Amino acid sequence: MDIVRLSERLIGMKDEVWLRHTNPWSVWTRVLTPLPLLALAIWSRAWIGGWAWVAVGVVLVWVWINPRAFSRPKTFESWSAQGVLGERVWLRHRVKIAAHHIRVAKALAYVSGLGLLPFA
């Protein structure tokens, strides 16, 4: 099992949760909050010591709650909903995706992974 499928299972992304996560509010709050808040929580260890673990825990709880916090959208026509549905296809049906799309997705993942170096 790859790490992506494992994370999907750990977060409990069932079918209904995926559909709720297509809500643009869920997408935007998921994109804009966890990484900056996680960085702040880790950086705060200099100010609050061991309590930084509580802040990290709060961010991780938000990552779990977020896909469940919003209702299903009325339509799935927004680009954010299409992106979430595409993510689900990537996770569950990767063998059915054209090879050139997989190459581009992997390239984007590697480039975004480079952004973790300064973060670390």
Backbone as CSV, one residue per row, in Angstrom:
resi,resn,N_x,N_y,N_z,CA_x,CA_y,CA_z,C_x,C_y,C_z
1,MET,0.852,-1.189,0.000,0.000,0.000,0.000,0.888,1.239,0.000
2,ASP,0.554,2.214,-0.832,1.377,3.418,-0.866,0.931,4.398,0.220
3,ILE,1.771,5.373,0.471,1.553,6.338,1.555,0.282,7.160,1.344
4,VAL,-0.059,7.416,0.093,-1.245,8.224,-0.199,-2.510,7.458,0.179
5,ARG,-2.582,6.201,-0.195,-3.758,5.384,0.166,-3.838,5.210,1.678
6,LEU,-2.688,5.043,2.316,-2.659,4.910,3.771,-3.199,6.172,4.438
7,SER,-2.788,7.338,3.951,-3.285,8.586,4.538,-4.786,8.738,4.320
8,GLU,-5.280,8.305,3.165,-6.725,8.358,2.897,-7.474,7.510,3.923
9,ARG,-6.951,6.332,4.204,-7.596,5.447,5.178,-7.497,6.005,6.593
10,LEU,-6.350,6.566,6.957,-6.182,7.122,8.302,-7.121,8.297,8.553
11,ILE,-7.337,9.107,7.520,-8.231,10.254,7.667,-9.693,9.826,7.562
12,GLY,-9.942,8.615,7.103,-11.313,8.107,7.028,-12.117,8.719,5.907
13,MET,-11.502,8.849,4.745,-12.168,9.482,3.617,-13.108,8.500,2.924
14,LYS,-14.288,8.356,3.467,-15.337,7.535,2.859,-16.004,8.327,1.739
15,ASP,-16.873,7.667,0.977,-17.514,8.311,-0.177,-18.224,9.610,0.193
16,GLU,-19.014,9.597,1.255,-19.748,10.798,1.652,-18.800,11.921,2.061
17,VAL,-17.714,11.587,2.721,-16.737,12.605,3.130,-16.103,13.242,1.895
18,TRP,-15.775,12.423,0.888,-15.221,12.974,-0.354,-16.203,13.963,-0.986
19,LEU,-17.490,13.606,-1.005,-18.483,14.491,-1.623,-18.623,15.793,-0.849
20,ARG,-18.555,15.726,0.460,-18.618,16.952,1.267,-17.369,17.802,1.056
21,HIS,-16.239,17.139,0.858,-14.969,17.852,0.669,-14.922,18.593,-0.662
22,THR,-15.818,18.287,-1.594,-15.855,19.016,-2.862,-16.430,20.417,-2.710
23,ASN,-16.998,20.722,-1.554,-17.501,22.061,-1.293,-16.331,23.044,-1.380
24,PRO,-16.470,24.133,-2.140,-15.361,25.083,-2.266,-14.856,25.618,-0.924
25,TRP,-15.731,25.777,0.056,-15.282,26.231,1.376,-14.330,25.214,1.997
26,SER,-14.621,23.958,1.823,-13.742,22.920,2.346,-12.395,22.962,1.640
27,VAL,-12.421,23.113,0.329,-11.178,23.131,-0.445,-10.314,24.319,-0.045
28,TRP,-10.909,25.514,-0.047,-10.111,26.706,0.240,-9.598,26.737,1.670
29,THR,-10.400,26.309,2.631,-9.902,26.300,4.010,-8.863,25.215,4.200
30,ARG,-8.918,24.182,3.406,-7.908,23.119,3.473,-6.607,23.574,2.820
31,VAL,-6.701,24.336,1.744,-5.515,24.812,1.045,-4.813,25.909,1.847
32,LEU,-5.582,26.808,2.412,-5.000,28.009,3.010,-4.610,27.884,4.481
33,THR,-5.121,26.904,5.199,-4.847,26.903,6.637,-3.851,25.887,7.154
34,PRO,-3.862,24.620,6.777,-3.019,23.662,7.502,-1.520,23.943,7.452
35,LEU,-0.969,24.226,6.285,0.478,24.399,6.221,0.948,25.632,6.999
36,PRO,0.332,26.813,6.808,0.772,27.956,7.619,0.553,27.734,9.115
37,LEU,-0.573,27.142,9.481,-0.820,26.904,10.901,0.119,25.853,11.471
38,LEU,0.437,24.841,10.683,1.388,23.832,11.144,2.770,24.453,11.316
39,ALA,3.172,25.298,10.374,4.460,25.990,10.498,4.480,26.853,11.751
40,LEU,3.408,27.573,12.001,3.325,28.417,13.201,3.347,27.568,14.468
41,ALA,2.637,26.448,14.446,2.606,25.570,15.622,4.000,25.029,15.929
42,ILE,4.722,24.632,14.900,6.075,24.105,15.114,7.019,25.219,15.543
43,TRP,6.903,26.358,14.905,7.770,27.492,15.225,7.495,27.998,16.637
44,SER,6.276,27.845,17.112,5.899,28.360,18.434,6.574,27.625,19.579
45,ARG,7.289,26.542,19.298,7.965,25.818,20.372,8.948,26.728,21.100
46,ALA,9.471,27.740,20.387,10.393,28.688,21.015,9.669,29.567,22.033
47,TRP,8.374,29.794,21.842,7.609,30.658,22.739,6.911,29.875,23.832
48,ILE,6.342,28.733,23.447,5.469,28.038,24.403,5.970,26.652,24.785
49,GLY,7.157,26.292,24.312,7.768,25.024,24.710,6.938,23.819,24.301
50,GLY,6.722,22.914,25.245,6.000,21.671,24.990,4.554,21.867,24.583
51,TRP,3.998,23.021,24.883,2.620,23.295,24.464,2.497,23.372,22.947
52,ALA,3.618,23.482,22.256,3.580,23.489,20.794,2.962,22.198,20.271
53,TRP,3.145,21.103,21.010,2.525,19.833,20.597,1.011,19.932,20.588
54,VAL,0.449,20.709,21.503,-1.008,20.919,21.524,-1.424,21.662,20.259
55,ALA,-0.653,22.684,19.894,-0.963,23.443,18.683,-0.875,22.542,17.445
56,VAL,0.148,21.685,17.379,0.264,20.739,16.265,-0.950,19.811,16.247
57,GLY,-1.358,19.347,17.424,-2.534,18.480,17.521,-3.797,19.158,17.033
58,VAL,-3.965,20.433,17.359,-5.143,21.183,16.906,-5.161,21.264,15.381
59,VAL,-4.005,21.513,14.778,-3.933,21.577,13.314,-4.293,20.216,12.717
60,LEU,-3.778,19.138,13.283,-4.079,17.801,12.757,-5.561,17.450,12.920
61,VAL,-6.160,17.885,14.014,-7.604,17.675,14.195,-8.370,18.446,13.123
62,TRP,-7.934,19.678,12.819,-8.594,20.454,11.766,-8.475,19.752,10.414
63,VAL,-7.324,19.156,10.129,-7.149,18.418,8.876,-8.176,17.284,8.790
64,TRP,-8.467,16.646,9.911,-9.456,15.564,9.915,-10.876,16.114,9.810
65,ILE,-11.177,17.195,10.538,-12.536,17.754,10.575,-12.911,18.430,9.255
66,ASN,-11.958,19.104,8.633,-12.252,19.949,7.477,-13.119,19.293,6.403
67,PRO,-12.808,18.087,5.913,-13.650,17.524,4.854,-15.059,17.190,5.324
68,ARG,-15.272,17.164,6.603,-16.582,16.837,7.175,-17.363,18.080,7.607
69,ALA,-16.702,19.225,7.641,-17.282,20.431,8.241,-18.267,21.155,7.337
70,PHE,-18.271,20.839,6.066,-19.111,21.565,5.120,-20.056,20.590,4.429
71,SER,-21.178,21.123,3.967,-22.153,20.264,3.287,-21.731,20.011,1.840
72,ARG,-22.374,19.029,1.232,-22.150,18.770,-0.195,-22.541,20.004,-0.987
73,PRO,-21.814,20.327,-2.042,-22.250,21.452,-2.885,-23.458,21.035,-3.727
74,LYS,-24.191,22.013,-4.192,-25.348,21.713,-5.039,-24.913,21.122,-6.385
75,THR,-23.773,21.577,-6.904,-23.225,21.026,-8.147,-21.737,20.743,-7.946
76,PHE,-21.192,19.974,-8.859,-19.770,19.648,-8.811,-19.040,20.298,-9.987
77,GLU,-19.566,21.452,-10.442,-19.023,22.101,-11.618,-17.866,23.048,-11.331
78,SER,-17.662,23.425,-10.081,-16.564,24.341,-9.769,-15.227,23.642,-9.976
79,TRP,-14.200,24.429,-10.255,-12.894,23.809,-10.485,-12.378,23.163,-9.215
80,SER,-12.752,23.707,-8.038,-12.299,23.104,-6.786,-12.937,21.731,-6.584
81,ALA,-14.226,21.606,-6.917,-14.890,20.307,-6.810,-14.288,19.325,-7.808
82,GLN,-14.017,19.803,-9.010,-13.401,18.937,-10.017,-12.017,18.481,-9.569
83,GLY,-11.293,19.380,-8.908,-9.973,19.018,-8.398,-10.037,17.941,-7.335
84,VAL,-10.995,18.059,-6.422,-11.148,17.047,-5.368,-11.559,15.708,-5.977
85,LEU,-12.489,15.751,-6.924,-12.898,14.506,-7.571,-11.735,13.889,-8.352
86,GLY,-10.915,14.741,-8.966,-9.728,14.246,-9.653,-8.731,13.621,-8.690
87,GLU,-8.599,14.219,-7.513,-7.727,13.649,-6.484,-8.213,12.254,-6.088
88,ARG,-9.507,12.120,-5.977,-10.085,10.824,-5.613,-9.820,9.786,-6.703
89,VAL,-9.974,10.187,-7.964,-9.663,9.277,-9.077,-8.190,8.889,-9.013
90,TRP,-7.318,9.866,-8.764,-5.888,9.595,-8.680,-5.595,8.559,-7.591
91,LEU,-6.262,8.683,-6.467,-5.997,7.777,-5.348,-6.553,6.376,-5.580
92,ARG,-7.705,6.287,-6.207,-8.388,4.997,-6.289,-8.287,4.293,-7.629
93,HIS,-8.026,5.037,-8.696,-8.066,4.435,-10.040,-6.852,4.852,-10.878
94,ARG,-5.707,4.930,-10.256,-4.515,5.422,-10.943,-4.171,4.608,-12.187
95,VAL,-4.466,3.323,-12.178,-4.117,2.481,-13.334,-4.919,2.854,-14.575
96,LYS,-6.033,3.562,-14.403,-6.866,3.949,-15.538,-6.504,5.327,-16.091
97,ILE,-5.522,5.982,-15.487,-5.132,7.329,-15.912,-4.046,7.222,-16.972
98,ALA,-4.155,8.054,-17.998,-3.177,8.043,-19.087,-1.775,8.348,-18.551
99,ALA,-0.783,7.691,-19.118,0.597,7.803,-18.634,1.104,9.242,-18.663
100,HIS,0.739,10.015,-19.694,1.238,11.401,-19.755,0.657,12.259,-18.639
101,HIS,-0.543,11.966,-18.176,-1.114,12.691,-17.039,-0.398,12.308,-15.753
102,ILE,-0.052,11.048,-15.620,0.665,10.595,-14.426,2.031,11.262,-14.349
103,ARG,2.723,11.367,-15.473,4.042,12.023,-15.482,3.930,13.472,-15.022
104,VAL,2.944,14.188,-15.509,2.769,15.591,-15.130,2.419,15.698,-13.643
105,ALA,1.526,14.844,-13.166,1.142,14.881,-11.754,2.336,14.596,-10.852
106,LYS,3.150,13.625,-11.230,4.337,13.315,-10.432,5.338,14.464,-10.469
107,ALA,5.506,15.070,-11.624,6.423,16.209,-11.726,5.970,17.351,-10.821
108,LEU,4.677,17.644,-10.827,4.151,18.691,-9.952,4.332,18.337,-8.478
109,ALA,4.151,17.077,-8.151,4.339,16.646,-6.763,5.790,16.814,-6.332
110,TYR,6.729,16.468,-7.209,8.146,16.623,-6.874,8.516,18.091,-6.714
111,VAL,8.014,18.939,-7.599,8.307,20.368,-7.511,7.729,20.949,-6.221
112,SER,6.503,20.575,-5.890,5.923,21.088,-4.640,6.652,20.520,-3.436
113,GLY,7.164,19.300,-3.559,7.948,18.709,-2.479,9.223,19.486,-2.203
114,LEU,9.781,20.120,-3.237,10.971,20.954,-3.041,10.673,22.119,-2.092
115,GLY,9.415,22.548,-2.078,9.026,23.616,-1.164,9.106,23.207,0.297
116,LEU,9.141,21.914,0.546,9.263,21.446,1.926,10.676,21.640,2.477
117,LEU,11.664,21.731,1.598,13.041,21.897,2.063,13.223,23.181,2.881
118,PRO,12.807,24.351,2.360,12.929,25.551,3.208,12.031,25.461,4.456
119,PHE,10.881,24.828,4.292,9.964,24.658,5.433,10.639,23.849,6.546
120,ALA,11.324,22.770,6.144,12.009,21.931,7.128,13.119,22.711,7.809
